[in-house]
Amino acid sequence: MSTVEEIKSAIKELPYDEYPELNDWISDRNCHDWDQQLLQDSESGALHFLLDEAKKEAGNGLKGFKWTRPDQGFGNIISPLITL
């Protein structure tokens, strides 16, 4: 595997018109890694504190919302669901 310095040097040698392709690949990789980390944190319960804080702050001001957590049967979603 190349070192970061070798990769930087190779990037400097790329034709300018190939930068967008490289940039897109790096961006896609970052997004994928972020999604995987978020999914892992969600499944492990590491993000439940955010939902608990939101519920606490919302108080009675959001009576039309039903707050759910993944461990309450809605998969990997941490979001308010509008109840009719």
C-alpha positions in Angstrom: 0.0 0.0 0.0 1.2 3.5 -0.8 1.9 6.1 1.8 -0.1 9.3 1.9 2.8 11.2 0.5 3.1 8.8 -2.4 -0.6 9.2 -3.1 -0.4 13.0 -2.9 2.5 12.9 -5.4 0.5 10.6 -7.7 -2.5 13.0 -7.5 -0.2 15.9 -8.5 0.6 13.9 -11.7 -3.1 13.4 -12.7 -4.4 15.4 -15.6 -6.5 18.2 -14.4 -9.6 16.8 -16.1 -9.4 13.6 -14.0 -9.7 15.5 -10.7 -13.5 15.5 -10.7 -13.5 11.7 -10.9 -11.1 11.4 -8.0 -13.0 13.9 -6.0 -16.3 12.0 -6.7 -14.7 8.7 -5.6 -13.3 10.3 -2.4 -16.7 11.9 -1.6 -18.5 8.6 -2.3 -16.1 6.8 0.0 -16.6 9.3 2.8 -20.4 9.1 2.5 -20.3 5.3 2.6 -18.0 5.3 5.6 -20.2 7.8 7.4 -23.4 5.8 6.6 -21.8 2.7 7.9 -20.7 4.4 11.1 -24.1 5.9 11.6 -25.8 2.5 11.1 -23.4 0.8 13.5 -24.0 3.5 16.1 -27.7 3.4 15.6 -27.8 -0.4 16.0 -25.6 -0.4 19.1 -27.8 2.2 20.8 -25.0 4.7 20.9 -27.3 7.4 19.5 -30.3 6.8 21.8 -29.1 9.6 24.0 -29.9 12.0 21.1 -33.5 10.8 20.9 -33.9 11.0 24.7 -32.6 14.6 24.7 -35.0 15.5 21.8 -37.9 14.0 23.7 -37.0 15.8 26.8 -36.7 19.2 25.0 -39.8 18.7 23.0 -41.9 18.1 26.1 -45.6 18.5 25.3 -45.0 20.8 22.4 -45.1 18.0 19.8 -48.2 16.1 20.8 -48.8 15.1 17.1 -45.5 13.1 17.0 -44.8 9.6 18.1 -41.1 9.2 18.9 -39.5 5.8 18.2 -36.2 4.1 18.6 -34.8 1.1 16.7 -35.2 -1.1 19.7 -38.9 -0.3 19.6 -39.4 -2.1 16.3 -38.8 0.4 13.6 -35.5 -0.9 12.2 -32.6 1.4 12.0 -34.5 4.7 12.0 -34.2 7.3 14.7 -36.9 9.8 13.7 -40.2 11.3 14.7 -43.1 9.7 13.0 -46.3 11.7 12.6 -49.3 10.0 14.0 -52.7 10.7 12.7 
